[in-house]
Amino acid sequence: MKTETSKVARITGIAGEVLHALMPRVAQIAMNTAFRMFPDSSAAKGGKPEK
């Protein structure tokens, strides 16, 4: 059974590969920005999990 999610993920991955091949510095900046958008969880910081 196929879902739309796999198609979106595939398109995003291909776009990322093309961007990295053509403009590696821009791709690095985009990936770094996306990484910084989400803060670390308390578990990643060494805290106890929230309940």
LINCORSUL-V723382 format. One line per field, one symbol per residue. psi: psi as a letter, one per 40 degrees, with the letter a starting at -180 (. if undefined). burial: # if it has 9 or more other ideal C-beta (glycine too) atoms within 8 Angstrom, else .. A space follows every 50 residues. Layout:
BEGIN
psi: ???
burial: ???
END
This chain:
BEGIN
psi: hiidddddddddddddddddddgddddddddddddedhiiidddeeiiii .
burial: ......#........#..##......#..##..........#........ .
END
